[in-house]
Amino acid sequence: MKINATKIRALYTQKGFTQEQFAKKAGLSTQGFNAILGRESCSMGSLLKIANALEVLFEELMYGK
């Protein structure tokens, strides 16, 4: 799924997390989360983990939303 990496970075930064801290909170490896942000796409499962950790609807993190 195509995601809005810029929005994800802004949201976890606003909540006071570093990328490493947020990856851990979301249940992802730091390397995996970095790869997701770099390619701006991920599986639905990873998107749900990220959305849950940010406490937003997954649709808000999709590209163009």
ChimeraX attribute file (.defattr): number of C-alpha atoms within 10 A of each C-alpha:
attribute: neighborCount
match mode: 1-to-1
recipient: residues
	/A:1	11
	/A:2	16
	/A:3	23
	/A:4	16
	/A:5	19
	/A:6	12
	/A:7	15
	/A:8	18
	/A:9	15
	/A:10	11
	/A:11	16
	/A:12	18
	/A:13	13
	/A:14	10
	/A:15	10
	/A:16	11
	/A:17	14
	/A:18	13
	/A:19	16
	/A:20	14
	/A:21	13
	/A:22	22
	/A:23	21
	/A:24	14
	/A:25	16
	/A:26	19
	/A:27	13
	/A:28	16
	/A:29	15
	/A:30	16
	/A:31	12
	/A:32	13
	/A:33	20
	/A:34	16
	/A:35	13
	/A:36	18
	/A:37	17
	/A:38	10
	/A:39	11
	/A:40	16
	/A:41	18
	/A:42	17
	/A:43	11
	/A:44	12
	/A:45	9
	/A:46	18
	/A:47	22
	/A:48	18
	/A:49	17
	/A:50	24
	/A:51	18
	/A:52	14
	/A:53	16
	/A:54	18
	/A:55	10
	/A:56	13
	/A:57	13
	/A:58	16
	/A:59	13
	/A:60	14
	/A:61	22
	/A:62	18
	/A:63	15
	/A:64	9
	/A:65	9
